[in-house]
Every structure is written in structure tokens, then in C-alpha cells.
Amino acid sequence: MNNNAINEVIEKYPSAKREYLIPMLQDVQEIQGFVSKDSVVMIGDHLKLPGAKIYGVATFYNQFRFNKPGQFHIQICRGTACHVKGSVNVLESIERALNIKVGQTSRDGLFSLEVVACLGACGLAPVISVNGEFYANVDNKKLFKILKNLRKEGGTK
């Protein structure tokens, strides 16, 4: 995201006070897919808040990401039903297969990984979502097939 786009977000809140911090961060993330260092600095200047204060607020909430998401953003459910059905094993397999940890993006920019508390699909546990598309009853065999197909799709773009 360039600074012009961040300025557009800031211009939506011309006389903003600190109570507009979260909506401003949400707007930035909606546009660029994450909250960048530049956006933190610029919003901080606008609201007259130090960057550390902004990061403190943003890191409190799960909704904010600080790394650019991959072409395929994987969310893995860690809710009770998914946990009981083995989502921890799926998570570990994803991390090994993609050589990333939660909150990271793969070097090739294809994949990013996020853990969510619940995807609301408990009857399909364990569940992952890739760019909003749900995959049910995920085990290692199914996971590797999904990743293989996504790699193929990512290579064509």
C-alpha cells in the first residue's frame, strides 16, 4: 500500500481522536490486507499517538495482521470441536509443509497462516478456510491435496 492510500483512510477521519483508532486500522487492513509500519506511523501522527500505543491496541485484537497475507490466506479453526477432532495435528502439518508459523507468510508469497478461535462450522471439524472457502474434515491426506492444488493454481497467476 502506498502512502496515498493511507492518506485516503486518514482523510476519512479529518478531526479524529483516539476513539477512531480501531476503525482507521480496520480500514487500512481492508485496503492493504494488513497493518503496515507506515500506516501505524501515519495514523499515529494524525491522532497524536505514539506508534507503541497503536501497536499495543492493535496487538490486543486478533483481527489485525502485521504481515502481508499470502495469495492464499489459510485460517485454521482451533475451537473446541476442531481441537477434539485433531486440528492441532493439521496445524503442525501446515507449518511443516509450508515452512511457516502462525502469523507468517511463505517466502514465495503464496501462503499465509492464521489461527482463529472458531469458524462456526463445528459439524465439519476439523475445518480450514482458504480465502473464505471452507474445507471440512481435514486430515493430512486431504490437507496435502489442498496445498498441492493451491500451489498449481498459484503458479498460473
PEJO-V876505 format. One record per backbone hydrogen bond with DSSP energy under -1.0 kcal/mol. NH is the residue of the N-H (numbers start at 0). CO is the residue of the C=O. If there is no record, write none. Layout:
# PEJO-V876505
nh: {NH NH}
co: {CO CO}
This chain:
# PEJO-V876505
nh: {5 6 7 8 9 10 12 15 19 20 23 24 25 26 27 28 29 30 31 32 34 39 40 41 42 43 44 45 46 47 48 53 54 55 56 57 58 63 70 71 73 74 75 76 77 82 83 84 85 86 89 90 91 92 93 94 95 96 97 98 99 102 103 105 108 111 112 113 115 123 124 127 128 129 130 132 134 136 137 142 143 144 145 146 147 148 149 150 151 152 153 154}
co: {1 2 3 4 5 6 9 12 16 17 19 20 21 22 23 24 25 26 27 28 64 35 36 37 38 39 40 41 42 43 43 49 50 51 52 53 54 60 108 109 111 128 113 126 115 78 79 80 82 81 85 86 87 88 89 90 91 92 93 94 94 112 100 110 105 71 103 73 75 120 121 134 74 132 72 129 127 123 125 138 139 140 141 142 143 144 145 146 147 148 149 150}
